[in-house]
Amino acid sequence: MQINEISRTTPLQLALAWSFAGIPLLAGVIQTLINAMKLFQ
């Protein structure tokens, strides 16, 4: 491996990483909003 070699992240890797973190995050936000709506009824 050369010193000046730069490893690049492919768009697929980036999408997989974001979905891996984003899907549980989105589910948590939705669940929080559902529970918050119960307080205002």
Backbone as XML, in Angstrom:
<?xml version="1.0"?>
<chain id="A" units="angstrom">
  <residue number="1" name="MET">
    <atom name="N" x="0.845" y="-1.192" z="0.000"/>
    <atom name="CA" x="0.000" y="0.000" z="0.000"/>
    <atom name="C" x="0.882" y="1.245" z="0.000"/>
  </residue>
  <residue number="2" name="GLN">
    <atom name="N" x="0.552" y="2.151" z="-0.865"/>
    <atom name="CA" x="1.367" y="3.351" z="-0.985"/>
    <atom name="C" x="0.913" y="4.418" z="0.010"/>
  </residue>
  <residue number="3" name="ILE">
    <atom name="N" x="1.834" y="5.288" z="0.357"/>
    <atom name="CA" x="1.553" y="6.330" z="1.349"/>
    <atom name="C" x="0.579" y="7.365" z="0.797"/>
  </residue>
  <residue number="4" name="ASN">
    <atom name="N" x="0.707" y="7.721" z="-0.474"/>
    <atom name="CA" x="-0.141" y="8.769" z="-1.043"/>
    <atom name="C" x="-1.478" y="8.247" z="-1.564"/>
  </residue>
  <residue number="5" name="GLU">
    <atom name="N" x="-1.785" y="6.985" z="-1.265"/>
    <atom name="CA" x="-3.035" y="6.396" z="-1.719"/>
    <atom name="C" x="-4.182" y="6.860" z="-0.814"/>
  </residue>
  <residue number="6" name="ILE">
    <atom name="N" x="-5.238" y="7.350" z="-1.426"/>
    <atom name="CA" x="-6.389" y="7.850" z="-0.664"/>
    <atom name="C" x="-7.542" y="6.856" z="-0.830"/>
  </residue>
  <residue number="7" name="SER">
    <atom name="N" x="-8.069" y="6.387" z="0.293"/>
    <atom name="CA" x="-9.222" y="5.492" z="0.201"/>
    <atom name="C" x="-10.479" y="6.346" z="0.110"/>
  </residue>
  <residue number="8" name="ARG">
    <atom name="N" x="-11.322" y="6.022" z="-0.829"/>
    <atom name="CA" x="-12.541" y="6.796" z="-1.059"/>
    <atom name="C" x="-13.756" y="5.969" z="-0.643"/>
  </residue>
  <residue number="9" name="THR">
    <atom name="N" x="-14.751" y="6.665" z="-0.148"/>
    <atom name="CA" x="-16.005" y="6.021" z="0.212"/>
    <atom name="C" x="-16.933" y="6.074" z="-0.995"/>
  </residue>
  <residue number="10" name="THR">
    <atom name="N" x="-17.453" y="4.934" z="-1.382"/>
    <atom name="CA" x="-18.361" y="4.894" z="-2.529"/>
    <atom name="C" x="-19.734" y="5.400" z="-2.100"/>
  </residue>
  <residue number="11" name="PRO">
    <atom name="N" x="-20.530" y="5.878" z="-3.038"/>
    <atom name="CA" x="-21.892" y="6.309" z="-2.709"/>
    <atom name="C" x="-22.727" y="5.189" z="-2.076"/>
  </residue>
  <residue number="12" name="LEU">
    <atom name="N" x="-22.492" y="3.949" z="-2.485"/>
    <atom name="CA" x="-23.222" y="2.825" z="-1.906"/>
    <atom name="C" x="-22.862" y="2.649" z="-0.438"/>
  </residue>
  <residue number="13" name="GLN">
    <atom name="N" x="-21.579" y="2.724" z="-0.118"/>
    <atom name="CA" x="-21.153" y="2.611" z="1.279"/>
    <atom name="C" x="-21.738" y="3.736" z="2.117"/>
  </residue>
  <residue number="14" name="LEU">
    <atom name="N" x="-21.774" y="4.919" z="1.550"/>
    <atom name="CA" x="-22.316" y="6.076" z="2.249"/>
    <atom name="C" x="-23.812" y="5.889" z="2.507"/>
  </residue>
  <residue number="15" name="ALA">
    <atom name="N" x="-24.545" y="5.414" z="1.505"/>
    <atom name="CA" x="-25.981" y="5.181" z="1.656"/>
    <atom name="C" x="-26.254" y="4.097" z="2.697"/>
  </residue>
  <residue number="16" name="LEU">
    <atom name="N" x="-25.459" y="3.036" z="2.686"/>
    <atom name="CA" x="-25.646" y="1.967" z="3.666"/>
    <atom name="C" x="-25.361" y="2.454" z="5.081"/>
  </residue>
  <residue number="17" name="ALA">
    <atom name="N" x="-24.319" y="3.245" z="5.236"/>
    <atom name="CA" x="-23.978" y="3.766" z="6.558"/>
    <atom name="C" x="-25.067" y="4.697" z="7.077"/>
  </residue>
  <residue number="18" name="TRP">
    <atom name="N" x="-25.582" y="5.568" z="6.214"/>
    <atom name="CA" x="-26.638" y="6.491" z="6.630"/>
    <atom name="C" x="-27.921" y="5.750" z="6.950"/>
  </residue>
  <residue number="19" name="SER">
    <atom name="N" x="-28.254" y="4.720" z="6.173"/>
    <atom name="CA" x="-29.483" y="3.973" z="6.459"/>
    <atom name="C" x="-29.331" y="3.160" z="7.735"/>
  </residue>
  <residue number="20" name="PHE">
    <atom name="N" x="-28.129" y="2.659" z="7.985"/>
    <atom name="CA" x="-27.863" y="1.893" z="9.205"/>
    <atom name="C" x="-28.086" y="2.754" z="10.447"/>
  </residue>
  <residue number="21" name="ALA">
    <atom name="N" x="-27.702" y="4.018" z="10.379"/>
    <atom name="CA" x="-27.892" y="4.931" z="11.506"/>
    <atom name="C" x="-29.234" y="5.663" z="11.424"/>
  </residue>
  <residue number="22" name="GLY">
    <atom name="N" x="-29.681" y="5.957" z="10.226"/>
    <atom name="CA" x="-30.858" y="6.806" z="10.048"/>
    <atom name="C" x="-32.182" y="6.123" z="10.289"/>
  </residue>
  <residue number="23" name="ILE">
    <atom name="N" x="-32.284" y="4.846" z="9.955"/>
    <atom name="CA" x="-33.565" y="4.147" z="10.121"/>
    <atom name="C" x="-33.954" y="4.037" z="11.600"/>
  </residue>
  <residue number="24" name="PRO">
    <atom name="N" x="-33.074" y="3.588" z="12.496"/>
    <atom name="CA" x="-33.450" y="3.581" z="13.922"/>
    <atom name="C" x="-33.695" y="4.985" z="14.467"/>
  </residue>
  <residue number="25" name="LEU">
    <atom name="N" x="-32.935" y="5.960" z="13.990"/>
    <atom name="CA" x="-33.129" y="7.341" z="14.426"/>
    <atom name="C" x="-34.508" y="7.836" z="14.009"/>
  </residue>
  <residue number="26" name="LEU">
    <atom name="N" x="-34.880" y="7.587" z="12.774"/>
    <atom name="CA" x="-36.183" y="8.000" z="12.274"/>
    <atom name="C" x="-37.309" y="7.299" z="13.030"/>
  </residue>
  <residue number="27" name="ALA">
    <atom name="N" x="-37.137" y="6.019" z="13.306"/>
    <atom name="CA" x="-38.146" y="5.278" z="14.073"/>
    <atom name="C" x="-38.298" y="5.872" z="15.467"/>
  </residue>
  <residue number="28" name="GLY">
    <atom name="N" x="-37.208" y="6.262" z="16.097"/>
    <atom name="CA" x="-37.264" y="6.880" z="17.420"/>
    <atom name="C" x="-37.965" y="8.220" z="17.398"/>
  </residue>
  <residue number="29" name="VAL">
    <atom name="N" x="-37.699" y="9.020" z="16.379"/>
    <atom name="CA" x="-38.351" y="10.325" z="16.251"/>
    <atom name="C" x="-39.851" y="10.150" z="16.042"/>
  </residue>
  <residue number="30" name="ILE">
    <atom name="N" x="-40.232" y="9.221" z="15.195"/>
    <atom name="CA" x="-41.653" y="8.971" z="14.943"/>
    <atom name="C" x="-42.348" y="8.500" z="16.215"/>
  </residue>
  <residue number="31" name="GLN">
    <atom name="N" x="-41.724" y="7.585" z="16.939"/>
    <atom name="CA" x="-42.300" y="7.084" z="18.183"/>
    <atom name="C" x="-42.450" y="8.208" z="19.207"/>
  </residue>
  <residue number="32" name="THR">
    <atom name="N" x="-41.463" y="9.080" z="19.287"/>
    <atom name="CA" x="-41.530" y="10.226" z="20.197"/>
    <atom name="C" x="-42.677" y="11.154" z="19.815"/>
  </residue>
  <residue number="33" name="LEU">
    <atom name="N" x="-42.839" y="11.426" z="18.530"/>
    <atom name="CA" x="-43.932" y="12.285" z="18.081"/>
    <atom name="C" x="-45.296" y="11.659" z="18.375"/>
  </residue>
  <residue number="34" name="ILE">
    <atom name="N" x="-45.411" y="10.359" z="18.189"/>
    <atom name="CA" x="-46.668" y="9.665" z="18.497"/>
    <atom name="C" x="-46.995" y="9.795" z="19.983"/>
  </residue>
  <residue number="35" name="ASN">
    <atom name="N" x="-46.002" y="9.583" z="20.840"/>
    <atom name="CA" x="-46.219" y="9.710" z="22.272"/>
    <atom name="C" x="-46.496" y="11.153" z="22.681"/>
  </residue>
  <residue number="36" name="ALA">
    <atom name="N" x="-45.862" y="12.106" z="22.027"/>
    <atom name="CA" x="-46.104" y="13.516" z="22.341"/>
    <atom name="C" x="-47.524" y="13.919" z="21.955"/>
  </residue>
  <residue number="37" name="MET">
    <atom name="N" x="-48.038" y="13.379" z="20.862"/>
    <atom name="CA" x="-49.396" y="13.700" z="20.445"/>
    <atom name="C" x="-50.429" y="13.219" z="21.462"/>
  </residue>
  <residue number="38" name="LYS">
    <atom name="N" x="-50.128" y="12.141" z="22.164"/>
    <atom name="CA" x="-51.055" y="11.637" z="23.191"/>
    <atom name="C" x="-51.220" y="12.645" z="24.309"/>
  </residue>
  <residue number="39" name="LEU">
    <atom name="N" x="-50.163" y="13.426" z="24.599"/>
    <atom name="CA" x="-50.222" y="14.413" z="25.671"/>
    <atom name="C" x="-51.158" y="15.578" z="25.337"/>
  </residue>
  <residue number="40" name="PHE">
    <atom name="N" x="-51.310" y="15.869" z="24.056"/>
    <atom name="CA" x="-52.079" y="17.050" z="23.647"/>
    <atom name="C" x="-53.498" y="16.727" z="23.230"/>
  </residue>
  <residue number="41" name="GLN">
    <atom name="N" x="-53.948" y="15.518" z="23.493"/>
    <atom name="CA" x="-55.339" y="15.171" z="23.133"/>
    <atom name="C" x="-56.260" y="15.407" z="24.309"/>
  </residue>
</chain>
